[in-house]
């Protein structure tokens, strides 16, 4: 088993940004016709630390060897580096994103990727130390949430489902909603930060009334479930995470990893590891 832990994100991301070509044409590796457990094929995968890398580690330690693959896992804390590294060939695949996020990345940055079916869902969750119930939220409260457009709209829709916002449309953002009295009757104020920084702002800034946090960072930051104000519904949720690879480059090893990610063993692992419902199987 090979494993790399915790990329030096800043330096690596800068290097990737200089070398990536917006998902331009890459030379496809020679496909692996068969997989041999005696000489396993290495698959380099970038993933968010929790739960994605944990799931991959489970596969690497329990399922990969007999399947003829050997995972080289790189933990990446941000949401930009995994696609940059996949586009420039540093990674064979990544495991961290949703359909809407991937579609936005491909449209804006020119990546040419393909992906498998959903593996798990991390419900987006609104946390608060100031309010026990949604009805308690006071006018003008500060909400900290994700600054990338796709996850930000998803976060705003969580607040809408809770009854704090109203009448959202595709393309809405904190900027369009904040001063719209019809959509934001409680005159909530919004602070936009990188997704991985939301828990830090929530835990360290006493002015924050509500924080809308991505599921993987909830687990990573060990947020208190008793502070949950409202949580995104898991049923029929389109925001499942999946394995992604460069278009036309799904080797036998990548196909096998995609299959293992949606195996009975992984479904049971997810259910028993995250009994609090912060991570749920999507299959």
Protein Blocks (a to p, Z undefined) as FASTA:
>chain_A
ZZdehiafklmmmmmmmmpgghpacddddddfbacfklccdddddddfblklmmmmmmmm
mmmmmnopacdddddfbfklmmmmmmnomambdcfbafklmmmmmmmnopacdddddfbd
cddddddfkbmbfklpcghiacdddfbfklmmmmmmmmmmnopaghiaehiafklmmmmm
klmmnopacddddfklmmmmmmmmmkbmbdcddfklmmmnopafklpfbdcdfehpakbc
cddddehiacfklmmmmmmmmgfklmmmmmmmmmnopaccfZZ
